[in-house]
Structure formats: C-alpha cells, structure tokens
Amino acid sequence: MTERREMPIKKGQGWKTLPHGGIIPEGGTAEHFMTGDWRTNRPIHHRDRCIDCMQCWAYCPDMAIIVEDGKVVGIDLEHCKGCGLCVAVCPPKVVALTLTTEAEAKKND
C-alpha cells in the first residue's frame, strides 16, 4: 500500500493557489485539485445508449470517466475540463456521450 504524503498545498485551496512559474512541488497532485471550474463545455453521459466500450475512459486525460463493475456510470465533473475527447471517441452508432455548453447544462440541472 502506498503511503500518502502531506501536500504542500492544502486540500480545498484549488488551482489558483498553485505556485507561479509552473513549479509542481511533487508528483501525483491532480486528484487534490478540482479543476472542473475551468470547463466551458460539459460532456453528458447517456447510460441508456452506452455499450461500455471504455474508449472514453481510455482517452480521457483527466481520468474523469467513472467506471463501476466494468460499466461507465458517469463523469467526475469536479475534474473534467470539458475537452470533448470522450465525445470524439464514442462510437458514432452509439452516441452515448454528447457535448453541451456549461451554461446550457446548468439550465437543465
């Protein structure tokens, strides 16, 4: 089991408190920073259409695709930056992921 180290930047401070100059004090810090507030587009997962091919999971640069028991069950919006890669790799005959603007998605929340 890997031992957790104390973070030099405290949990909950967010990405705006990162040191200037692109200095990353240690590796493995991405899970501590909720970067979803950068997003201008939001992927929408349609569970009823999904065939669980895992293409979205494999291509997501933020590890924001939530998988449980071998099935895609949602998107971690606290880490998703809305790049749309998951939507782009979703099989065209399936269309289990669609992209909408963040403003439009908030209207429907």
Secondary structure, DSSP 8 states (H G I E B T S, - for coil): -------SS-TTS-GGGS-TTS---SSS-GGG---GGG-SEEEEE-TTT-----HHHHH-TT--EEEETTEEEEE-TTT-----HHHHHS-TTT--EEEEEHHHHHHH-
